[in-house]
């Protein structure tokens, strides 16, 4: 896991990156993105769009599940808090939706990329 400090307009933000067999996982501001590996040697510039799944940005332990099945969530609203590498990470909704399913509970150990929460797909 690599840690980066980014600065823009005098504001500092911390980002984390982890290579996996699928590509490069990036976690910043409570959101996780996967930049898929290029296929057939071609470079791929696009990043996965907002997802209806909340994924574990790294292996760790679930500290809190802040929502329950059926709850409405807004973009940027905290859903799960996890601990990894002696730090807490708040994972947030990337879409406005309802919680369709929750696959983890407090104290669960999770793997990199594991689906933690599934939100209903927007219409």
C-alpha positions in Angstrom: 0.0 0.0 0.0 1.4 3.3 -1.0 0.5 6.6 0.7 0.5 9.9 -1.1 -0.2 13.4 0.0 -1.8 15.6 -2.6 -1.9 19.4 -2.5 -4.3 21.6 -4.6 -5.2 25.2 -3.8 -3.3 24.9 -0.5 -5.4 22.0 0.7 -3.7 18.7 1.5 -5.4 15.3 1.0 -4.1 11.8 1.6 -4.6 9.1 -1.0 -3.7 5.4 -1.0 -2.9 3.2 -3.9 -2.6 -0.6 -4.1 -1.8 -2.8 -7.1 -3.8 -6.0 -7.5 -4.5 -8.6 -10.2 -7.4 -6.4 -11.4 -5.4 -3.2 -11.7 -4.7 -0.2 -9.4 -7.0 0.5 -6.5 -7.0 4.2 -5.4 -8.7 5.4 -2.2 -9.2 9.1 -1.5 -11.8 11.2 0.3 -13.7 8.1 1.4 -14.1 6.8 -2.1 -12.4 3.9 -3.8 -11.8 3.5 -7.5 -10.3 0.7 -9.6 -8.2 1.6 -12.6 -8.4 -1.7 -14.6 -5.3 -3.3 -16.0 -4.8 -2.7 -19.7 -5.9 -5.6 -22.0 -3.6 -6.8 -24.8 -1.0 -4.2 -24.1 -3.3 -1.3 -24.8 -3.2 1.7 -22.5 -6.5 2.4 -20.7 -7.1 5.9 -19.6 -10.7 5.7 -18.2 -11.5 5.2 -14.6 -14.5 3.1 -13.4 -17.5 5.3 -13.1 -19.4 5.7 -9.9 -20.5 2.3 -8.6 -23.5 1.0 -6.7 -21.1 -1.1 -4.7 -19.0 0.0 -1.7 -15.7 -2.0 -1.9 -13.0 -2.5 0.6 -10.0 -0.3 -0.5 -7.6 -2.6 1.3 -7.7 -5.5 3.7 -8.9 -4.5 7.1 -11.5 -4.7 9.8 -15.0 -3.3 9.8 -15.4 -0.8 12.8 -18.9 0.5 12.1 -21.8 -0.1 9.7 -23.6 3.3 9.7 -26.6 2.3 7.6 -29.1 -0.5 7.4 -30.9 -2.2 4.5 -33.5 0.1 3.0 -31.9 3.3 4.2 -31.7 6.2 1.7 -28.1 7.6 1.2 -26.9 10.8 -0.5 -23.7 11.2 -2.5 -20.8 11.5 -0.1 -22.8 10.2 2.9 -20.7 7.8 5.2 -21.9 4.2 5.1 -19.1 2.1 6.6 -16.0 2.8 8.7 -13.1 0.3 8.5 -9.7 0.1 10.1 -6.6 -0.8 8.1 -2.9 -0.1 8.7 -3.7 1.4 12.1 -5.9 4.1 10.5 -9.7 4.5 10.1 -11.3 4.9 6.7 -14.8 6.2 6.2 -16.4 4.7 3.0 -19.0 6.9 1.4 -21.8 6.6 -1.1 -20.9 7.6 -4.7 -24.5 7.7 -5.8 -27.8 8.8 -4.3 -29.7 5.6 -3.7 -31.1 3.2 -1.1 -29.1 0.4 0.6 -30.0 -2.8 -1.2 -27.8 -5.2 0.9 -25.1 -5.2 3.5 -22.6 -8.0 3.4 -20.5 -7.2 6.5 -20.9 -6.6 10.2 -18.8 -4.9 12.8 -15.6 -6.7 13.6 -15.6 -8.6 10.3 -12.2 -8.9 8.5 -12.4 -8.0 4.8 -10.2 -8.4 1.8 -9.0 -5.9 -0.8 -11.9 -5.3 -3.3 -14.5 -7.2 -1.2 -18.1 -5.9 -1.7 -19.2 -4.5 1.6 -22.5 -2.8 0.7 -24.7 -2.8 -2.4 -26.8 0.2 -3.3 -29.8 0.0 -5.6 -28.9 1.0 -9.1 -30.3 4.5 -10.1 -33.1 4.6 -12.6 
